[in-house]
Each structure stands twice: as C-alpha cells, then as structure tokens.
Amino acid sequence: MIQEFDRIVLVSDLPEFNLKQGDIGTVVLIHRGGEGYEIEFVALDGETIAVVSLFAFQIRPIQHREIAHARPVEA
C-alpha cells in the first residue's frame, strides 16, 4: 500500500496541471484509507509545480530499477 511521503508515478497525463504520465510526485495526504491521495509534484530545483488530488488508479508506486527523466514544465 502507498504510504504518506512515498514517491509515486503518475499513470496518465494531467494537461490542466502541465503534468505527464511518468512524472514523479510525493504523497502528502491519504484520503479514505487509500481511495485517493494528495500528491505534490516538485521541479528538480525545488519549485512546487502542483498539488493535486488523485484517485488511487491514477498513480502507482515507483518500481525497482526505474530511472527518472528530466523535462521542462511550461509555466
């Protein structure tokens, strides 16, 4: 089960927040025992890009031997 402060991976694009499938975020709050989550997405320089409420099916845990990939985010 995904826990508070776990890093997660977004499984689909969220264009309204300039987020894309594969973006990595951090769980900052768990809703209803894991039905939903508040996820903070932060740029590599530390700027918060978005804090988004998501359902469990919209995220997944980071898996063994995955690597991050940098990309610019539009303002």
N, C-alpha and C positions, 0 to 999 in steps of 0.2 A: 504494500500500500504506500502511496505517496504521502510523505510527511511534511510538516511545516519546515521551511528553509531548504527543502530538496530542490535541486535544479531539475528542470523538466524541458522537454522538447515540444514545440508547437507542431500539431499534425496537419494543419491546413492554414492557408493564407487568411489574414485578417486585414484586408486593404484599408479599412476605416481607421486602423491604428498604425499603418505602414509596417505591419508585421508579416513575415512569410513563413511558410512551412519550413521547419528545421531551426527556426530561431530558438534560442535558449533563454529561459526565464527562471525565476525563483519563486517558490510558493511562499506567500506571506500570510495567507489565511486559508483555512479549510472550512468549507460550508457543508453542513448536514452529513457529517461523517464521511466525506469524500465524494459527494454528489457533484460538488463544484469547488472551485478554487479561485482565490485572488492571486494573480501572477504578476510580478514586477519584471519588466524587460528593461535591461540596462545596457547602454552602449559600452564599448571597451574602455572609453575614457571616463566612465563613471556616471554619465548623464542618464537619468531615468527617461526612457523613451515612452513607456506606457505602463499603467497598472490596470489590468483587465480582469473582469470576472469571466471565468470559463467553466464549461461543463467538463466532467471527467473524460468524456470521449474526445475532447479537443486537444488533450495533452497526453504525453507518455513519459515514463521515466527515461533518463539517459541510460544507454546500454553500454556494456563492456566494449572497449576499443573503438568508440566513436571519437571523432575529432571535430572541433569547432572550425567554422569558416567565417572569415570577416567579410562584411559587405556594408556599403554606406546606406544610411537611412535618410530619406527625404524629410525635410522639416515640416 
